[in-house]
Amino acid sequence: MITLRFHSIGDWESYVNMKSELIDLKAQKLILQGMVDDRAKELKQEIDKRERIEHEVAKLERLNIIGQLAAGLGHEVRNPMTTIRGFLQMLQNKTDLLTYKSYFDLMIEELDRTNSIITGFLSLAKNKPTELKRQSLNKLLDNLFPLLLADAYNQGKKCVFEPGDLADLDIDTNEITQLVLNLARNGLEAMPLNGCLTINTYMDGECIVLRVSDEGTGIDAENLLKLGTPFFTTKESGTGLGLPMCFSIADRHNAAIEVKSDPDGTTFLVRFPQPMEMNIS
């Protein structure tokens, strides 16, 4: 043990003052360290937020470019396709061509598939006219639910709709119907037999939330980052335009789509802002 000896009261006071200053410095160091840690945490959150925003902006820019291309080419391509399809239908009914009916059916099927792809392109156009109307999201979903229930039943799966108390929204009926169908059918396809798709709505602060949740095996982290990218798909027969269409529709409604996924399933959250006059309390 070290014993300190003081030759005068002044030495003792100096020692006490020095020790007090040392304690104060240690306390200040802890405070500064806490401030640095808090600031570093805030900076990391800001960087992560900026990266997410940049990712979303880049995704929307790609959607916009494809939409512009679609708007310019879609109608021009459809006109000759309609003509070709009409002649194929006429020829497949000719008695002397019945032998080739399966070929005609295949060609018409491929033309219809091409037409659906073009429709998907046109839905990505940012300047696509949107007819907003104040209405109940729950009522729209209630009208759509029998169709989703039939889809689930045909695949040996279940579907549940749980509506919450909501304010009315300014939405385009056709576009939101397309968005719900795409999300619901993707969820149904991702699930095994007897899986249950759950659709519910609720208020979250000043946002109206549409939640579509499946009981599939989830989405890999790598693929999760690519969701909404045009032409990206994990389906053998997919076009990669379904989710981009959903993101584009959400963007035109000033809504945001959030995706959560784990090995127990995937959840899509579509957050709609309330109309301006409804935010006034």
Secondary structure, DSSP 8 states (H G I E B T S, - for coil): ------SSHHHHHHHHHHHHHHHHHHHHHHHHHHHHHHHHHHHHHHHHHHHHHHHHHHHHHHHHHHHHHHHHHHHHHHHHHHHHHHHHHHHHT-GGGGGGHHHHHHHHHHHHHHHHHHHHHHHT-TT-----EEE-HHHHHHHHHHHHHHHHHHTT-EEEEE------EEE-HHHHHHHHHHHHHHHHHHS-TT-EEEEEEEEETTEEEEEEE--S----HHHHTTTT-TT--SSTT--S-HHHHHHHHHHHTT-EEEEEEETTEEEEEEEEE--GGGG--
